[in-house]
Every structure is written in C-alpha cells, then in structure tokens.
Amino acid sequence: MRLTEVAQRWLAEIIQEGDVVVDATLGNGFDALFLAQKIGEAGVLFAFDVQTQAIETSQVLLADEPCQQYLLLTGHETMKANIPQHFHGHIKVIMLNLGWLPNSDKSVITQTKTTIQALAQSLELLTTKGRLSVMVYPGHAGGDDEAKQVMHWLEQTCKNSNTLVYKAIILPNRPAAPILLQVIKL
Ligand SMILES: C[S@@+](CC[C@H](N)C(=O)[O-])C[C@H]1O[C@@H](n2cnc3c(N)ncnc32)[C@H](O)[C@@H]1O
C-alpha cells in the first residue's frame, strides 16, 4: 500500500459526516476529494495551494462533492487567518503532502519556514482527538532538508507537550522513500 493511502486510512478512522477538515497542500486535489467524500454534504473543507493550476484542477475534481468547499489560492502559512475563528479548535483532521505539484513546475515547492508555520497553526486549529498527517520527501531535491527540519520540529514540539502524540512511519532500508508523520492531539 502507498504511504499516501496509509495516511488517508489513518485519518478515515476518525472522520465523520459533517466534520470540518483541511487539506493544506491541495495539489491535484486527490487528498481533498478523499476528505470531501468522507465529510459529506454537512461537512466543510478548507484547502490551500499557491498555484492557480492546483486550484483549477481541484475545482473540477471536486465539482460534484456537496460539502462546503473553500479552495484558497494562498499559502498554508495563512491558514489561521483564513479559517474563520469559530472553526478554530474544531478542525478534525489536517493533511499536508509536501513537495511539488506532480507534472508541474518543480521550482514551486513547499518551504521549510512556511511549512513549520503551517504546522504550528495546525496544532492550534485541531480539535481534541484531531489528527495531523504530514508526508515528507527526503529523496527529492530540496525535500531532504525540509524533511529533517520538519521531523525535528514535530518531535520536539510533541515531546514538550502533554497533549500531542507523534509518530513517524519510515520504510525500512529505503532512505530516499517518503516518510509519513502523524500527530494526534489528545
Ligand atoms: C505534493 S503536492 C500535494 C498533493 C495533493 N495533496 C494531492 O492530493 O494531489 C504539494 C503542493 O503543495 C503546494 N504548495 C507549495 N507551497 C505551498 C504553500 N506555502 N502553501 C500551500 N501549498 C503549497 C504546491 O503548489 C503543490 O501543489
């Protein structure tokens, strides 16, 4: 099973119809579609990407999904400012799949600084028992340093908290393979 599927299955364990969820790296919309299908008509989806192509492709993919959808052409580091206050602390799951948009401009890639800003905001926005999943790509150019720093930041942040549980899923003997990071907010 691909790690992206592992991430989705882990989040699916807790998502219910009507939940409020976030895809912080919309890309081609596959993760957002998964989320939209889980939350149904009563749910609310916020999604972020810095590329027009990502927003447009995803709008088409999500066109038949009845949930409330906010696909925002802005960086995930503005997440807290762009999600209405009354949802803060009530978001059930947040997904980040770092790196670049497949089949697109590889120079537009997530950046460590803004990724960590987005992670810090995510941990505030999640509800109790909410889950955060982050896919990092140590094998990609530019992804190695981001993966290391993101893992270090999450590990330290969760270690210093009574309410955050962190786990990294690392495939054995494959140093360049993606890594799935999971956080549960107790
Ligand atoms: C690996 S793709 C995401 C894949 C996506 N989840 C899917 O299901 O297709 C990473 C995406 O992050 C976007 N990105 C880069 N910097 C960003 C930022 N600061 N905020 C939000 N998205 C960003 C890229 O434009 C790219 O579309």
The ligand as an SDF file (V2000), in Angstrom:
LIG
                    3D

 27 29  0  0  0  0  0  0  0  0999 V2000
    2.7580   17.0180   -3.3440 C   0  0  0  0  0  0  0  0  0  0  0  0
    1.6860   18.3090   -3.8480 S   0  0  0  0  0  0  0  0  0  0  0  0
    0.2090   17.9590   -2.9700 C   0  0  0  0  0  0  0  0  0  0  0  0
   -0.5520   16.7650   -3.4650 C   0  0  0  0  0  0  0  0  0  0  0  0
   -2.0340   16.8140   -3.1460 C   0  0  0  0  0  0  0  0  0  0  0  0
   -2.2940   16.6830   -1.7230 N   0  0  0  0  0  0  0  0  0  0  0  0
   -2.8500   15.8600   -3.9630 C   0  0  0  0  0  0  0  0  0  0  0  0
   -3.6500   15.0870   -3.4070 O   0  0  0  0  0  0  0  0  0  0  0  0
   -2.7350   15.8880   -5.1930 O   0  0  0  0  0  0  0  0  0  0  0  0
    2.3140   19.7170   -2.9610 C   0  0  0  0  0  0  0  0  0  0  0  0
    1.5590   21.0140   -3.2400 C   0  0  0  0  0  0  0  0  0  0  0  0
    1.9640   21.9910   -2.2850 O   0  0  0  0  0  0  0  0  0  0  0  0
    1.8150   23.2440   -2.8890 C   0  0  0  0  0  0  0  0  0  0  0  0
    2.4760   24.2920   -2.0970 N   0  0  0  0  0  0  0  0  0  0  0  0
    3.7530   24.7560   -2.1620 C   0  0  0  0  0  0  0  0  0  0  0  0
    3.9470   25.7270   -1.2470 N   0  0  0  0  0  0  0  0  0  0  0  0
    2.7540   25.8910   -0.5900 C   0  0  0  0  0  0  0  0  0  0  0  0
    2.2960   26.7390    0.4540 C   0  0  0  0  0  0  0  0  0  0  0  0
    3.0960   27.6320    1.0520 N   0  0  0  0  0  0  0  0  0  0  0  0
    1.0110   26.6290    0.8500 N   0  0  0  0  0  0  0  0  0  0  0  0
    0.1620   25.7380    0.2770 C   0  0  0  0  0  0  0  0  0  0  0  0
    0.5430   24.8970   -0.7100 N   0  0  0  0  0  0  0  0  0  0  0  0
    1.8150   24.9800   -1.1390 C   0  0  0  0  0  0  0  0  0  0  0  0
    2.3850   23.0320   -4.2900 C   0  0  0  0  0  0  0  0  0  0  0  0
    1.9450   24.0450   -5.1600 O   0  0  0  0  0  0  0  0  0  0  0  0
    1.8320   21.6230   -4.6020 C   0  0  0  0  0  0  0  0  0  0  0  0
    0.6440   21.7300   -5.3360 O   0  0  0  0  0  0  0  0  0  0  0  0
  1  2  1  0
  2  3  1  0
  2 10  1  0
  3  4  1  0
  4  5  1  0
  5  6  1  0
  5  7  1  0
  7  8  2  0
  7  9  1  0
 10 11  1  0
 11 12  1  0
 11 26  1  0
 12 13  1  0
 13 14  1  0
 13 24  1  0
 14 15  1  0
 14 23  1  0
 15 16  2  0
 16 17  1  0
 17 18  1  0
 17 23  2  0
 18 19  1  0
 18 20  2  0
 20 21  1  0
 21 22  2  0
 22 23  1  0
 24 25  1  0
 24 26  1  0
 26 27  1  0
M  CHG  2   2   1   9  -1
M  END
$$$$
